Amino acid sequence: MDSLEYSDSSSVSYLNSNHGIEFDGRSYALYDPNFKIYDSFTINFQLQTFGADGLLLWIHDPLPDSSFTIEIQNRQLIARAVARGQPYSVRTNFSKNRLCDGIWHFVQIRLDGSSLSMKVDKRQYTKTEARVRSLDLHGPLFIAGHSEKYTPTYLSVRTKQFFHGNVRNLKINEKQIDWLAPRRTVATPDYYHLTSAILSTVNDQLDFDPTTIVKRTPKTISSSLK
């Protein structure tokens, strides 16, 4: 973790306690400002929440059509990888409030190139995307939300809420993470909507022109998708 990022943080929270770390829906933690995924990535953690929606993890790549996200959306846990504009995801199919019941749930998610798998408690979910041959991501890895310096694309993040609940026993790529330093944020739930034409252009060219992006609020994005 970047110690400079947390130099003005008032407290450090430990993930190996029984209560874990509490996120209040307006805070986030930056695990690594320059995290890298070369095809494979594994994360294990436990979560406890009553919230029906919330962003749990987001890896932001400089290219707007590549990302990795874990979020709760409408009481279902979703892991989503986007490789150069090609999204593929796995999601739970719990009934009612099975996931968001205030009880600790065990989560393991593994990304291995074109294969994405997720295990929640004893249920297993797998997705393979044949059109994805490799995955190369690098950028900040956020937990439970993100800094106000960043605005996710709608292609990568769907929920409008930060995670509100507790996280403990976090392990990334088999490395036990003992602590995080949550920080408050004033980030607003605005997203950038990428049209298919823009995505095809970015796929063909490595250079990205931010002037081709149309900034919209979640309300206008929702209207445009109807």
C-alpha positions as a LaTeX table, in Angstrom:
\begin{tabular}{lrrr}
\hline
Residue & $x$ (\AA) & $y$ (\AA) & $z$ (\AA) \\
\hline
Met1 & 0.00 & 0.00 & 0.00 \\
Asp2 & 1.09 & 3.52 & $-0.73$ \\
Ser3 & 2.15 & 5.07 & 2.60 \\
Leu4 & 2.13 & 8.56 & 1.08 \\
Glu5 & $-1.51$ & 8.20 & 0.21 \\
Tyr6 & $-2.32$ & 7.62 & 3.86 \\
Ser7 & 0.01 & 10.18 & 5.42 \\
Asp8 & $-2.90$ & 12.34 & 6.54 \\
Ser9 & $-5.13$ & 9.44 & 7.59 \\
Ser10 & $-6.23$ & 9.59 & 11.20 \\
Ser11 & $-6.50$ & 5.84 & 11.74 \\
Val12 & $-5.53$ & 2.44 & 10.46 \\
Ser13 & $-8.00$ & $-0.45$ & 10.61 \\
Tyr14 & $-7.03$ & $-4.09$ & 10.86 \\
Leu15 & $-8.62$ & $-6.75$ & 8.66 \\
Asn16 & $-7.75$ & $-9.68$ & 10.92 \\
Ser17 & $-10.06$ & $-8.66$ & 13.75 \\
Asn18 & $-13.43$ & $-10.30$ & 14.30 \\
His19 & $-15.21$ & $-7.09$ & 13.30 \\
Gly20 & $-13.00$ & $-6.38$ & 10.29 \\
Ile21 & $-13.09$ & $-2.89$ & 8.79 \\
Glu22 & $-16.31$ & $-0.90$ & 8.65 \\
Phe23 & $-17.08$ & 1.18 & 5.55 \\
Asp24 & $-19.91$ & 3.66 & 5.94 \\
Gly25 & $-20.89$ & 4.12 & 2.29 \\
Arg26 & $-18.88$ & 7.34 & 2.02 \\
Ser27 & $-15.36$ & 5.98 & 2.50 \\
Tyr28 & $-12.85$ & 3.95 & 0.52 \\
Ala29 & $-9.35$ & 2.48 & 0.82 \\
Leu30 & $-6.62$ & 2.53 & $-1.81$ \\
Tyr31 & $-4.79$ & $-0.78$ & $-1.66$ \\
Asp32 & $-2.26$ & $-0.06$ & $-4.42$ \\
Pro33 & $-2.00$ & 3.04 & $-6.66$ \\
Asn34 & $-0.38$ & 1.02 & $-9.44$ \\
Phe35 & $-1.75$ & $-2.51$ & $-9.24$ \\
Lys36 & $-1.14$ & $-4.88$ & $-12.15$ \\
Ile37 & $-3.03$ & $-7.88$ & $-13.49$ \\
Tyr38 & $-1.36$ & $-10.03$ & $-16.11$ \\
Asp39 & $-4.08$ & $-12.55$ & $-16.98$ \\
Ser40 & $-4.55$ & $-13.96$ & $-13.46$ \\
Phe41 & $-5.90$ & $-12.43$ & $-10.26$ \\
Thr42 & $-7.31$ & $-13.98$ & $-7.08$ \\
Ile43 & $-9.05$ & $-12.31$ & $-4.15$ \\
Asn44 & $-10.53$ & $-13.79$ & $-0.97$ \\
Phe45 & $-12.49$ & $-11.89$ & 1.68 \\
Gln46 & $-15.49$ & $-11.96$ & 3.97 \\
Leu47 & $-18.25$ & $-9.38$ & 3.80 \\
Gln48 & $-21.11$ & $-8.40$ & 6.07 \\
Thr49 & $-23.79$ & $-5.96$ & 4.90 \\
Phe50 & $-27.45$ & $-5.04$ & 4.78 \\
Gly51 & $-26.93$ & $-2.77$ & 1.76 \\
Ala52 & $-28.65$ & $-3.78$ & $-1.47$ \\
Asp53 & $-25.97$ & $-2.06$ & $-3.58$ \\
Gly54 & $-22.32$ & $-1.16$ & $-3.12$ \\
Leu55 & $-18.95$ & $-1.07$ & $-4.84$ \\
Leu56 & $-16.52$ & $-3.55$ & $-3.24$ \\
Leu57 & $-13.49$ & $-3.38$ & $-5.54$ \\
Trp58 & $-12.53$ & $-1.45$ & $-8.65$ \\
Ile59 & $-9.33$ & $-1.54$ & $-10.68$ \\
His60 & $-9.07$ & 1.44 & $-12.99$ \\
Asp61 & $-6.97$ & 1.10 & $-16.13$ \\
Pro62 & $-5.92$ & 4.22 & $-18.09$ \\
Leu63 & $-7.72$ & 2.74 & $-21.08$ \\
Pro64 & $-11.43$ & 3.36 & $-20.40$ \\
Asp65 & $-12.50$ & 0.03 & $-21.89$ \\
Ser66 & $-10.46$ & $-2.18$ & $-19.53$ \\
Ser67 & $-11.27$ & $-2.74$ & $-15.86$ \\
Phe68 & $-12.08$ & $-5.21$ & $-13.11$ \\
Thr69 & $-14.94$ & $-4.69$ & $-10.67$ \\
Ile70 & $-16.63$ & $-6.45$ & $-7.78$ \\
Glu71 & $-19.93$ & $-4.94$ & $-6.66$ \\
Ile72 & $-23.25$ & $-5.67$ & $-5.02$ \\
Gln73 & $-26.12$ & $-4.77$ & $-7.29$ \\
Asn74 & $-29.73$ & $-5.37$ & $-6.29$ \\
Arg75 & $-28.59$ & $-7.77$ & $-3.51$ \\
Gln76 & $-26.48$ & $-9.88$ & $-5.88$ \\
Leu77 & $-22.68$ & $-10.08$ & $-5.92$ \\
Ile78 & $-21.17$ & $-9.45$ & $-9.35$ \\
Ala79 & $-17.59$ & $-9.75$ & $-10.56$ \\
Arg80 & $-16.96$ & $-8.14$ & $-13.95$ \\
Ala81 & $-13.86$ & $-8.00$ & $-16.14$ \\
Val82 & $-13.67$ & $-5.78$ & $-19.21$ \\
Ala83 & $-10.89$ & $-6.56$ & $-21.69$ \\
Arg84 & $-10.57$ & $-3.87$ & $-24.38$ \\
Gly85 & $-14.30$ & $-3.26$ & $-24.47$ \\
Gln86 & $-15.34$ & $-6.91$ & $-24.10$ \\
Pro87 & $-17.16$ & $-7.41$ & $-20.75$ \\
Tyr88 & $-17.74$ & $-10.77$ & $-19.09$ \\
Ser89 & $-19.08$ & $-11.36$ & $-15.61$ \\
Val90 & $-20.39$ & $-13.78$ & $-13.02$ \\
Arg91 & $-23.18$ & $-13.06$ & $-10.57$ \\
Thr92 & $-24.96$ & $-14.81$ & $-7.73$ \\
Asn93 & $-28.58$ & $-15.88$ & $-7.94$ \\
Phe94 & $-29.56$ & $-15.61$ & $-4.28$ \\
Ser95 & $-33.21$ & $-15.19$ & $-3.40$ \\
Lys96 & $-34.40$ & $-12.18$ & $-1.37$ \\
Asn97 & $-31.81$ & $-10.91$ & 1.13 \\
Arg98 & $-29.61$ & $-14.00$ & 1.27 \\
Leu99 & $-26.41$ & $-12.05$ & 0.59 \\
Cys100 & $-27.33$ & $-8.79$ & 2.35 \\
Asp101 & $-28.56$ & $-10.24$ & 5.63 \\
Gly102 & $-25.98$ & $-8.88$ & 8.05 \\
Ile103 & $-24.23$ & $-12.26$ & 8.29 \\
Trp104 & $-20.61$ & $-12.89$ & 7.31 \\
His105 & $-20.24$ & $-14.42$ & 3.84 \\
Phe106 & $-17.09$ & $-16.01$ & 2.41 \\
Val107 & $-16.09$ & $-14.87$ & $-1.08$ \\
Gln108 & $-13.39$ & $-16.11$ & $-3.44$ \\
Ile109 & $-13.02$ & $-14.68$ & $-6.95$ \\
Arg110 & $-10.49$ & $-15.80$ & $-9.52$ \\
Leu111 & $-9.75$ & $-14.26$ & $-12.90$ \\
Asp112 & $-7.62$ & $-16.35$ & $-15.23$ \\
Gly113 & $-7.52$ & $-14.82$ & $-18.69$ \\
Ser114 & $-10.82$ & $-15.63$ & $-20.37$ \\
Ser115 & $-12.14$ & $-17.53$ & $-17.33$ \\
Leu116 & $-13.84$ & $-15.81$ & $-14.40$ \\
Ser117 & $-15.03$ & $-17.79$ & $-11.37$ \\
Met118 & $-16.64$ & $-16.82$ & $-8.09$ \\
Lys119 & $-17.42$ & $-18.81$ & $-4.97$ \\
Val120 & $-19.75$ & $-17.34$ & $-2.36$ \\
Asp121 & $-20.06$ & $-19.53$ & 0.70 \\
Lys122 & $-20.57$ & $-22.93$ & $-0.96$ \\
Arg123 & $-22.00$ & $-21.75$ & $-4.28$ \\
Gln124 & $-19.81$ & $-21.69$ & $-7.39$ \\
Tyr125 & $-20.28$ & $-19.49$ & $-10.48$ \\
Thr126 & $-18.13$ & $-19.58$ & $-13.63$ \\
Lys127 & $-17.99$ & $-17.70$ & $-16.93$ \\
Thr128 & $-15.67$ & $-18.19$ & $-19.89$ \\
Glu129 & $-15.43$ & $-15.60$ & $-22.65$ \\
Ala130 & $-13.87$ & $-17.12$ & $-25.77$ \\
Arg131 & $-13.40$ & $-13.70$ & $-27.40$ \\
Val132 & $-10.94$ & $-12.69$ & $-24.67$ \\
Arg133 & $-7.47$ & $-14.10$ & $-25.24$ \\
Ser134 & $-5.52$ & $-12.13$ & $-22.66$ \\
Leu135 & $-5.98$ & $-9.52$ & $-19.96$ \\
Asp136 & $-3.47$ & $-6.82$ & $-19.04$ \\
Leu137 & $-4.60$ & $-4.24$ & $-16.47$ \\
His138 & $-2.68$ & $-1.70$ & $-14.46$ \\
Gly139 & $-3.92$ & 1.13 & $-12.29$ \\
Pro140 & $-5.21$ & 1.91 & $-8.80$ \\
Leu141 & $-6.99$ & $-0.83$ & $-6.87$ \\
Phe142 & $-9.74$ & 0.65 & $-4.71$ \\
Ile143 & $-11.66$ & $-1.12$ & $-1.94$ \\
Ala144 & $-15.28$ & $-0.20$ & $-1.05$ \\
Gly145 & $-15.37$ & 2.90 & $-3.26$ \\
His146 & $-12.98$ & 5.24 & $-5.01$ \\
Ser147 & $-11.34$ & 8.63 & $-4.76$ \\
Glu148 & $-13.07$ & 11.75 & $-6.08$ \\
Lys149 & $-10.18$ & 12.00 & $-8.56$ \\
Tyr150 & $-11.68$ & 9.15 & $-10.58$ \\
Thr151 & $-14.94$ & 8.67 & $-12.43$ \\
Pro152 & $-15.72$ & 5.07 & $-13.46$ \\
Thr153 & $-17.22$ & 4.28 & $-16.84$ \\
Tyr154 & $-20.67$ & 2.77 & $-16.81$ \\
Leu155 & $-19.14$ & $-0.17$ & $-18.65$ \\
Ser156 & $-17.11$ & $-1.04$ & $-15.55$ \\
Val157 & $-19.22$ & 0.10 & $-12.55$ \\
Arg158 & $-23.01$ & $-0.16$ & $-12.43$ \\
Thr159 & $-23.92$ & 0.56 & $-8.83$ \\
Lys160 & $-24.26$ & 4.17 & $-7.71$ \\
Gln161 & $-23.36$ & 3.41 & $-4.09$ \\
Phe162 & $-20.14$ & 2.77 & $-2.19$ \\
Phe163 & $-20.02$ & $-0.32$ & 0.00 \\
His164 & $-21.74$ & 0.04 & 3.38 \\
Gly165 & $-20.76$ & $-2.80$ & 5.68 \\
Asn166 & $-17.75$ & $-4.69$ & 7.00 \\
Val167 & $-14.86$ & $-6.47$ & 5.29 \\
Arg168 & $-12.36$ & $-8.83$ & 6.92 \\
Asn169 & $-9.76$ & $-11.52$ & 6.13 \\
Leu170 & $-8.75$ & $-9.94$ & 2.83 \\
Lys171 & $-6.24$ & $-11.85$ & 0.73 \\
Ile172 & $-5.05$ & $-10.67$ & $-2.71$ \\
Asn173 & $-3.08$ & $-13.06$ & $-4.93$ \\
Glu174 & $-2.54$ & $-15.34$ & $-1.92$ \\
Lys175 & $-1.06$ & $-12.47$ & 0.11 \\
Gln176 & $-2.76$ & $-11.81$ & 3.43 \\
Ile177 & $-3.66$ & $-8.11$ & 3.81 \\
Asp178 & $-3.57$ & $-7.14$ & 7.48 \\
Trp179 & $-4.67$ & $-3.50$ & 7.39 \\
Leu180 & $-6.25$ & $-0.74$ & 5.34 \\
Ala181 & $-6.69$ & 2.97 & 6.00 \\
Pro182 & $-10.21$ & 4.02 & 4.99 \\
Arg183 & $-10.59$ & 7.61 & 3.84 \\
Arg184 & $-13.61$ & 9.83 & 3.45 \\
Thr185 & $-14.56$ & 10.96 & $-0.04$ \\
Val186 & $-16.80$ & 13.50 & $-1.70$ \\
Ala187 & $-17.01$ & 11.48 & $-4.91$ \\
Thr188 & $-20.33$ & 11.81 & $-6.70$ \\
Pro189 & $-22.09$ & 8.96 & $-8.54$ \\
Asp190 & $-21.48$ & 10.33 & $-12.04$ \\
Tyr191 & $-20.31$ & 8.00 & $-14.77$ \\
Tyr192 & $-18.98$ & 8.24 & $-18.29$ \\
His193 & $-21.02$ & 6.47 & $-20.93$ \\
Leu194 & $-18.98$ & 5.02 & $-23.79$ \\
Thr195 & $-20.81$ & 4.49 & $-27.06$ \\
Ser196 & $-20.09$ & 1.42 & $-29.16$ \\
Ala197 & $-18.50$ & 3.65 & $-31.80$ \\
Ile198 & $-16.07$ & 5.07 & $-29.26$ \\
Leu199 & $-15.22$ & 1.62 & $-27.95$ \\
Ser200 & $-14.47$ & 0.29 & $-31.44$ \\
Thr201 & $-12.22$ & 3.26 & $-32.03$ \\
Val202 & $-10.34$ & 2.65 & $-28.79$ \\
Asn203 & $-10.00$ & $-1.02$ & $-29.65$ \\
Asp204 & $-8.36$ & $-0.15$ & $-32.95$ \\
Gln205 & $-6.08$ & 2.53 & $-31.52$ \\
Leu206 & $-4.07$ & 2.64 & $-28.32$ \\
Asp207 & $-4.32$ & 6.43 & $-28.17$ \\
Phe208 & $-7.36$ & 7.62 & $-26.23$ \\
Asp209 & $-8.93$ & 11.04 & $-26.70$ \\
Pro210 & $-11.02$ & 12.01 & $-23.63$ \\
Thr211 & $-12.88$ & 14.64 & $-25.65$ \\
Thr212 & $-14.83$ & 11.84 & $-27.33$ \\
Ile213 & $-16.48$ & 10.89 & $-24.04$ \\
Val214 & $-19.87$ & 12.26 & $-23.15$ \\
Lys215 & $-20.28$ & 12.86 & $-19.42$ \\
Arg216 & $-23.71$ & 11.95 & $-18.13$ \\
Thr217 & $-25.37$ & 11.54 & $-14.81$ \\
Pro218 & $-26.80$ & 8.11 & $-13.84$ \\
Lys219 & $-30.28$ & 9.49 & $-14.63$ \\
Thr220 & $-29.41$ & 10.36 & $-18.23$ \\
Ile221 & $-27.52$ & 7.10 & $-18.67$ \\
Ser222 & $-30.57$ & 5.20 & $-17.51$ \\
Ser223 & $-32.76$ & 7.11 & $-19.96$ \\
Ser224 & $-30.40$ & 6.44 & $-22.85$ \\
Leu225 & $-30.42$ & 2.70 & $-22.20$ \\
Lys226 & $-34.18$ & 2.33 & $-22.30$ \\
\hline
\end{tabular}
